[in-house]
Amino acid sequence: MKIKIFTFLLSLVIVIIIWWLLFVPPSIFNYLPYSIYHELGIKIVEEYQFIIIFDLMFSFVLFILILKFFDSLIK
């Protein structure tokens, strides 16, 4: 049980560090959602909202992948 909590916390710390790097300007990674936003011509949300949503979704997917990776190392 302690190992599961440790892997969860370690994954969370890694994602928080990456998330912090994404939001500290200038972030080269934010050019990708910027390009997607302008290429698709999305007008439902503002550009900065789209970038934040994209970064949050990317962080969630990254968290799941890192957590599964650490779980597979334990087994």
C-alpha positions in Angstrom: 0.0 0.0 0.0 2.8 2.4 0.8 4.4 1.7 -2.5 1.2 2.6 -4.4 1.0 5.9 -2.5 4.7 6.6 -3.2 4.3 6.0 -6.9 1.2 8.2 -7.0 3.0 11.0 -5.2 6.1 10.6 -7.4 4.0 10.7 -10.6 2.2 13.8 -9.3 5.5 15.6 -8.4 6.9 14.9 -11.9 3.7 16.2 -13.6 3.6 19.3 -11.4 7.2 20.1 -12.3 6.4 19.6 -16.0 3.2 21.6 -15.7 5.1 24.5 -14.0 7.6 24.5 -16.9 4.7 24.6 -19.4 3.2 27.7 -17.8 6.3 29.7 -17.1 6.8 31.9 -20.2 8.4 31.6 -22.6 7.4 27.9 -23.2 8.2 26.4 -26.5 5.7 23.7 -25.9 2.8 26.2 -26.0 3.6 26.8 -29.6 1.9 23.5 -30.4 -1.6 24.4 -29.1 -1.1 27.9 -30.5 -0.6 26.4 -33.9 -3.5 24.0 -33.6 -5.8 26.9 -32.5 -4.9 29.0 -35.4 -4.8 26.2 -38.0 -8.3 24.9 -37.1 -9.8 28.4 -36.7 -11.5 27.6 -33.4 -13.6 30.6 -32.3 -15.6 29.0 -29.4 -12.9 29.8 -26.9 -10.1 32.4 -26.7 -6.5 31.5 -27.6 -5.2 31.5 -24.0 -8.1 29.3 -22.8 -7.4 26.8 -25.5 -3.7 26.7 -24.5 -4.5 26.2 -20.9 -7.1 23.4 -21.7 -4.5 21.7 -23.9 -1.8 21.9 -21.2 -4.1 20.5 -18.6 -5.2 17.6 -20.8 -1.6 16.9 -21.7 -0.6 17.0 -18.0 -3.4 14.5 -17.2 -2.4 12.1 -19.9 1.2 12.4 -18.9 0.3 11.7 -15.2 -1.6 8.5 -16.2 1.3 7.3 -18.4 3.9 8.0 -15.7 1.7 6.3 -13.1 1.3 3.2 -15.3 5.0 3.2 -15.9 5.9 3.2 -12.2 3.2 0.5 -11.5 4.8 -1.7 -14.2 8.2 -1.2 -12.6 6.9 -2.4 -9.3 5.3 -5.6 -10.6 
